[in-house]
Amino acid sequence: MYDIIIIGGGTAGCVLASRLSSRTKIRILVIETGPETRDLEHTTLPSGAAFLHDGIPRYNCAIRGVGSVTVINTGGRIRGDKQDYDEWARVHGYDGLIHNAAISSSGRHFPLRGMVRRAWKDLGMKWKADGNDGSPLLMLHTPPSNGVEVPKSTLVSRVLLEIDESGNKRAAGVECADGMKFLPSPGGEAILAADAYRTPQVLLLSGIGDAAELGKHGIKQEVNLPEKLRRPERGLALGSPLFNDPAYIKGGPGDWLITMLVLISGLKSAIAKDKGTAPEQLDSHPLVQGPQSHIELGMLYAAVGSQQTSLDIPLDGTAIMAFSIGFLPTSRGSIALKSTNPEDAPSIDPNYYATETDRYVAREEWRYEVDGMETDEEVDKRMGIGGITTYHPAGSASMGKVVDANLRVKRVDGLRIVDASGIPMPLVAHYQIAVYAIAEQAADIILKAREKI
Ligand SMILES: Cc1cc2nc3c(=O)[nH]c(=O)nc-3n(C[C@H](O)[C@H](O)[C@H](O)COP(=O)(O)OP(=O)(O)OC[C@H]3O[C@@H](n4cnc5c(N)ncnc54)[C@H](O)[C@@H]3O)c2cc1C
C-alpha cells in the first residue's frame, strides 16, 4: 500500500514525487507507462522527438517516459503574466512565487541574433532583461532555468472507486492495463498526472464523466462531471536558409521572444462577432483589458519541427525559423473516448480556429511576420495549410469544473489531478513552468491535508 499513488511520471508527476519525498517520509508510487528516458535516442536533437516513435516523422508528436516531454521539448520559457495568475487566484484562491539560465549562457554564438534584435528595436520594441517578472510584454530575455517507487512501462487503465462510510465516492485503488492493482493506505490518495489528454481518458475509463459519453462505450457512470475542455494553440513555421554552424545541433536554439498586443479595436470587433454584441459593450472583456500579450513572435536558429510538416530541413544551422503563437485562444476543443482499450489514444478534437477572435489574432500574427498583402481569406487558407500545434494542451479537467481549488476531483474523495489538465484558463505562458508551479503548489496542499490525518 502507498500513501500517494501518482499516475504518470511526467512533468508534474516527477516534480510532485520529488517535492513530497524530500519533505516527508511517506510511501510514494509513481506509475509511468513509458520507459526510462535517459538513454533514449533522439532526445538530444531539437526535432529528434519527431522521429522517436518508429523512425517516421510524426505530426503532433510527444513522448511517453519518465520526465515525459521535458526530455524533448524546445525549452521555450515564459512563465506567464501576473494578470493571468492573479485572475486564477481571485477565482480559485492561492497565490505565491514560482521558482525559476539563457541559451546564451551556453557560450554559443548566433550570428543573426544581433541583426534580428536590432530590427525589432528599430520597430520600437524595448529590450526587457527579465521576461519572467510577471509582465511578459515587449522583447524578452528568456533565462534558463527517496523513497519513491517508479514502475515503468505500466499503463494505468482506471481508478477504482468505492463508496465510503459517509456515502461518498472514494478512490480505492488504481488498476493497470495488465490487471495489476495498486492500493492507497488509509488516508492515502491517488493523483492523476497523466497529461491533458490522458488524464481525461483515465477519468472516463473510471466512470467519471458525462453519462451519454460513457454510455456510448458501455461504461457505468460512477460520478457525473461536466464536459471536458481543451485549449488549442497554433504555431506557424517559416524556414529561411541563412547561416551555417554545426554548434546548433543540440538544445532548443533560441533565447528571446517578442510578445505583443493586437489592435484592440479590431479585437473587440472580432469578439463582438463571436458574441453577437456591440464592440462598445466589451470594454471589460478580459482579452481587451491589459496590457495583455495576445501573441508571441520568435525566431529559433533552426527549423525545429520542420519534419512534422514534411519539410526536411537539416538542423545544422543552415536555416532559421520564424514562428508565431496565439496565446489566449477562445476556441475550445474536446476529448472523448475512442474505445474502452486504455492503449488506444483518446479521440481529440482540437477545434482550432473556430472563433473569429482566434482568426483575427492569427491574421495579425501573420502580418507581423510576413510582409504580404494577403486578404483575410488568404491568410486563413495559409493557416489551414501550415498551422501546426505548439503542444500546449491544457484545461481538459479544469479547476472550477472538474477539480476544486485544492486540485480534488469534485464528488470523489482521495483523488486529485496535478497536471496541465487543471489549468482553468489560457495563460500567456509556455506551460512547462506553469505545470512545475502546479506540482509545487500541489505538494504544499497535499502535505497540509496530511497534517490532519
Ligand atoms: C513536443 C512538445 C514540445 C513542447 N515545448 C515546450 C516548450 O518549449 N516550453 C514549455 O514550457 N512547454 C512546452 N511543451 C508543453 C509542456 O511540456 C507541457 O505542457 C507539460 O510538460 C505538461 O506536463 P504534464 O505533467 O501535464 O504532462 P506530461 O509531462 O505529458 O506527463 C504525463 C505523463 O503521464 C504518462 N501517462 C499518460 N497516461 C498514462 C497512464 N494511463 N498510465 C501511466 N502513465 C501515463 C505519460 O507517459 C507522461 O510521462 C511542449 C510539449 C510537447 C509535447
The ligand as an SDF file (V2000), in Angstrom:
LIG
                    3D

 53 58  0  0  0  0  0  0  0  0999 V2000
    6.7150   18.3320  -28.3540 C   0  0  0  0  0  0  0  0  0  0  0  0
    6.4020   19.2980  -27.2080 C   0  0  0  0  0  0  0  0  0  0  0  0
    7.1390   20.4890  -27.0960 C   0  0  0  0  0  0  0  0  0  0  0  0
    6.8630   21.3820  -26.0350 C   0  0  0  0  0  0  0  0  0  0  0  0
    7.6330   22.5180  -25.8880 N   0  0  0  0  0  0  0  0  0  0  0  0
    7.5090   23.2670  -24.7770 C   0  0  0  0  0  0  0  0  0  0  0  0
    8.3940   24.3370  -24.5120 C   0  0  0  0  0  0  0  0  0  0  0  0
    9.3150   24.6050  -25.2950 O   0  0  0  0  0  0  0  0  0  0  0  0
    8.2210   25.0710  -23.3670 N   0  0  0  0  0  0  0  0  0  0  0  0
    7.2110   24.8010  -22.4710 C   0  0  0  0  0  0  0  0  0  0  0  0
    7.0980   25.4680  -21.4430 O   0  0  0  0  0  0  0  0  0  0  0  0
    6.3310   23.8050  -22.7090 N   0  0  0  0  0  0  0  0  0  0  0  0
    6.4630   23.0320  -23.8210 C   0  0  0  0  0  0  0  0  0  0  0  0
    5.5920   21.9950  -24.0480 N   0  0  0  0  0  0  0  0  0  0  0  0
    4.4500   21.8400  -23.1250 C   0  0  0  0  0  0  0  0  0  0  0  0
    4.8570   21.2330  -21.7970 C   0  0  0  0  0  0  0  0  0  0  0  0
    5.9700   20.3300  -21.9640 O   0  0  0  0  0  0  0  0  0  0  0  0
    3.6190   20.5080  -21.2450 C   0  0  0  0  0  0  0  0  0  0  0  0
    2.5690   21.4400  -21.0720 O   0  0  0  0  0  0  0  0  0  0  0  0
    3.8970   19.8940  -19.8700 C   0  0  0  0  0  0  0  0  0  0  0  0
    5.1000   19.1440  -19.8750 O   0  0  0  0  0  0  0  0  0  0  0  0
    2.7140   19.0030  -19.4760 C   0  0  0  0  0  0  0  0  0  0  0  0
    3.0070   18.3760  -18.2380 O   0  0  0  0  0  0  0  0  0  0  0  0
    2.0130   17.2910  -17.6200 P   0  0  0  0  0  0  0  0  0  0  0  0
    2.5900   16.9010  -16.3270 O   0  0  0  0  0  0  0  0  0  0  0  0
    0.6340   17.7930  -17.7050 O   0  0  0  0  0  0  0  0  0  0  0  0
    2.0420   16.0490  -18.6310 O   0  0  0  0  0  0  0  0  0  0  0  0
    3.2940   15.1540  -19.1210 P   0  0  0  0  0  0  0  0  0  0  0  0
    4.5940   15.8060  -18.8060 O   0  0  0  0  0  0  0  0  0  0  0  0
    2.9900   14.7810  -20.5350 O   0  0  0  0  0  0  0  0  0  0  0  0
    3.2090   13.8600  -18.1830 O   0  0  0  0  0  0  0  0  0  0  0  0
    2.2530   12.8580  -18.3390 C   0  0  0  0  0  0  0  0  0  0  0  0
    2.9310   11.5280  -18.0530 C   0  0  0  0  0  0  0  0  0  0  0  0
    1.9430   10.5400  -17.8210 O   0  0  0  0  0  0  0  0  0  0  0  0
    2.2760    9.3500  -18.5110 C   0  0  0  0  0  0  0  0  0  0  0  0
    0.9950    8.6600  -18.7430 N   0  0  0  0  0  0  0  0  0  0  0  0
   -0.0150    9.0450  -19.5700 C   0  0  0  0  0  0  0  0  0  0  0  0
   -1.0590    8.1990  -19.4500 N   0  0  0  0  0  0  0  0  0  0  0  0
   -0.7100    7.2730  -18.5240 C   0  0  0  0  0  0  0  0  0  0  0  0
   -1.3760    6.1510  -17.9630 C   0  0  0  0  0  0  0  0  0  0  0  0
   -2.6170    5.8160  -18.3290 N   0  0  0  0  0  0  0  0  0  0  0  0
   -0.7090    5.3900  -17.0320 N   0  0  0  0  0  0  0  0  0  0  0  0
    0.5570    5.7070  -16.6260 C   0  0  0  0  0  0  0  0  0  0  0  0
    1.2280    6.7860  -17.1310 N   0  0  0  0  0  0  0  0  0  0  0  0
    0.6010    7.5520  -18.0500 C   0  0  0  0  0  0  0  0  0  0  0  0
    2.9850    9.8380  -19.7880 C   0  0  0  0  0  0  0  0  0  0  0  0
    3.8130    8.8250  -20.3640 O   0  0  0  0  0  0  0  0  0  0  0  0
    3.7960   11.0180  -19.2260 C   0  0  0  0  0  0  0  0  0  0  0  0
    5.0750   10.6120  -18.7390 O   0  0  0  0  0  0  0  0  0  0  0  0
    5.8360   21.0840  -25.0990 C   0  0  0  0  0  0  0  0  0  0  0  0
    5.0930   19.8910  -25.2280 C   0  0  0  0  0  0  0  0  0  0  0  0
    5.3850   18.9990  -26.2600 C   0  0  0  0  0  0  0  0  0  0  0  0
    4.5760   17.7270  -26.3850 C   0  0  0  0  0  0  0  0  0  0  0  0
  1  2  1  0
  2  3  1  0
  2 52  2  0
  3  4  2  0
  4  5  1  0
  4 50  1  0
  5  6  2  0
  6  7  1  0
  6 13  1  0
  7  8  2  0
  7  9  1  0
  9 10  1  0
 10 11  2  0
 10 12  1  0
 12 13  2  0
 13 14  1  0
 14 15  1  0
 14 50  1  0
 15 16  1  0
 16 17  1  0
 16 18  1  0
 18 19  1  0
 18 20  1  0
 20 21  1  0
 20 22  1  0
 22 23  1  0
 23 24  1  0
 24 25  2  0
 24 26  1  0
 24 27  1  0
 27 28  1  0
 28 29  2  0
 28 30  1  0
 28 31  1  0
 31 32  1  0
 32 33  1  0
 33 34  1  0
 33 48  1  0
 34 35  1  0
 35 36  1  0
 35 46  1  0
 36 37  1  0
 36 45  1  0
 37 38  2  0
 38 39  1  0
 39 40  1  0
 39 45  2  0
 40 41  1  0
 40 42  2  0
 42 43  1  0
 43 44  2  0
 44 45  1  0
 46 47  1  0
 46 48  1  0
 48 49  1  0
 50 51  2  0
 51 52  1  0
 52 53  1  0
M  END
$$$$
